[in-house]
Each structure stands twice: as structure tokens, then as C-alpha cells.
Amino acid sequence: MQEDFFEILDYDKINGKIKNRVTNRFLSVQEDGYCVVVFKSGKIKKIKFNKLCLLLGSGVDVPKDCKIIHRNLNSKDFRLCNLMHVTREEYKELREALKNIQGGITVLPHPTDVFTYKVSWYSNSIKKTRVIQDLVVAKRLEIRLKLKYSK
């Protein structure tokens, strides 16, 4: 099946576009991230567009236990240099880090105690909260967490 894609499709690694040699048209991405490929035999295959780009660009099929990520976080950028496959565990860590960096780490005043602060962040997909009585210590913890997840 993999060889069939190479027979009818051309992938431009620089622009991230796939052209059908038979119809001379570009493949389009559906809202769910899939595209439909019609083979010469009339057989139809629905496949993730980013998986197809990585397959055509590198020649290596993505293992089933791996996920494909976009390095620049733009899910519409299908250039080969932007695509990368990672294991599910690495993907989970990256998603958690992204969630924390994009506002998951917070320092807020405690609702009932005037001189304490609540520091919140996500760890292993669970929201953790620590109550700290000094603002300087709370800010230090926030900075350490941001540094941890930005690496």
C-alpha cells in the first residue's frame, strides 16, 4: 500500500503540499486532519494528512505507537522540517508542558487567608495546587516551574 502512494503522489517538502500526478491537483486537508486519496485502481484510502506528508517526505512509515507533532505548533504547516514523530509518552509530556506554559501555572491570592497564595500547575494531567504563605517563595516556585516546562 505504501508504494501506491509514491506512484500517484508528489510531495513538495518545502511548501508542504501534495499533488496528485493523475489529476494534477493538490490534495486538500479536511477539518478533521484527514485527506482522501483515490488510487488508479479506484480504491479509496482515508489517511491523516500529516502522516502522509511524513511518509512521502522521509520514506519511512510512522509506527502505530507514535504521534506526529508540528514543531511550530501550526497544525496547518505541513512542511517536512516542521513535522516530527514522537512516542505517546513524549507527546503527553509535550502537551502538559505546553498547557503549563500557556497559562497553566498561576499564582493567585488565597480566597480566605489574606497573607497566603495559591500556586497551581499541571503534573501528570492533574491540576496540582500548593498554598504558600510568602509571595516571594510563591513567585520562586512559579519561576522554577516555568523553567522546568520550558525545556
SVG drawing of the C-alpha trace seen along z (x, -y; Angstrom):
<svg xmlns="http://www.w3.org/2000/svg" viewBox="-14 -40 29 42">
<polyline fill="none" stroke="black" stroke-width="0.4" points="0.0,0.0 2.9,-2.4 4.3,-2.0 0.9,-3.0 1.3,-6.5 4.7,-7.0 3.3,-6.1 0.5,-8.7 1.5,-11.5 4.2,-14.1 5.2,-15.8 6.8,-19.3 8.9,-19.2 9.5,-23.0 5.8,-24.1 4.2,-21.1 1.8,-20.4 0.9,-17.1 0.0,-16.9 -1.8,-14.0 0.0,-13.0 -3.1,-11.6 -5.4,-14.5 -2.7,-17.2 -4.5,-18.7 -3.4,-19.3 -4.8,-17.2 -6.8,-19.2 -7.0,-18.7 -10.4,-18.2 -11.3,-19.7 -10.5,-16.5 -7.0,-16.5 -7.6,-13.7 -7.4,-13.6 -8.8,-11.2 -6.6,-9.5 -8.1,-7.8 -5.8,-5.2 -5.7,-4.3 -7.5,-1.0 -10.4,-3.0 -9.6,-2.1 -10.1,-5.0 -7.9,-5.5 -8.5,-8.0 -5.3,-8.9 -4.0,-11.7 -2.5,-14.4 0.5,-15.0 1.2,-11.2 1.1,-11.1 3.4,-14.1 5.9,-12.5 5.7,-9.2 6.2,-10.8 8.9,-13.2 11.1,-10.8 10.0,-7.4 9.5,-5.9 6.1,-4.9 5.2,-6.2 4.9,-3.5 1.4,-3.0 2.6,-3.8 3.9,-7.3 2.1,-10.6 3.1,-13.3 3.6,-16.9 4.1,-20.2 7.3,-21.8 6.0,-25.4 2.6,-24.4 0.8,-25.5 -1.3,-22.5 -1.8,-23.8 2.0,-23.9 2.9,-20.5 6.5,-21.2 8.8,-18.3 11.0,-20.4 8.0,-21.1 6.8,-17.5 8.2,-15.1 7.0,-11.9 7.3,-11.2 6.2,-8.4 2.9,-8.7 4.8,-9.3 6.8,-12.1 3.6,-13.6 1.9,-13.5 4.9,-15.4 4.9,-18.0 1.2,-18.6 1.5,-19.0 4.4,-21.4 2.5,-23.4 -0.5,-23.6 1.6,-24.9 3.5,-27.4 0.3,-28.8 -1.2,-29.8 -1.4,-26.6 1.0,-27.9 -0.7,-30.5 -0.1,-32.4 -3.3,-33.7 -4.1,-35.2 -5.8,-32.7 -9.6,-33.4 -9.9,-33.3 -6.4,-34.0 -5.1,-37.4 -1.3,-36.6 -1.2,-33.3 -1.0,-32.5 -2.1,-29.5 0.3,-28.2 -1.3,-25.9 0.1,-23.9 -0.5,-20.6 1.5,-17.5 0.7,-14.1 -2.6,-15.6 -3.7,-16.5 -4.0,-20.1 -1.7,-20.5 -2.1,-23.3 0.3,-24.4 -0.6,-27.0 2.4,-29.2 2.5,-31.9 5.1,-34.1 4.7,-35.9 8.5,-35.7 8.5,-31.9 5.4,-31.5 7.0,-33.6 10.2,-31.5 8.2,-28.3 6.3,-29.8 9.7,-30.6 11.1,-27.1 8.0,-25.5 8.1,-27.7 11.8,-26.9 11.1,-23.2 8.3,-23.1 10.1,-25.4 13.0,-23.0"/>
</svg>
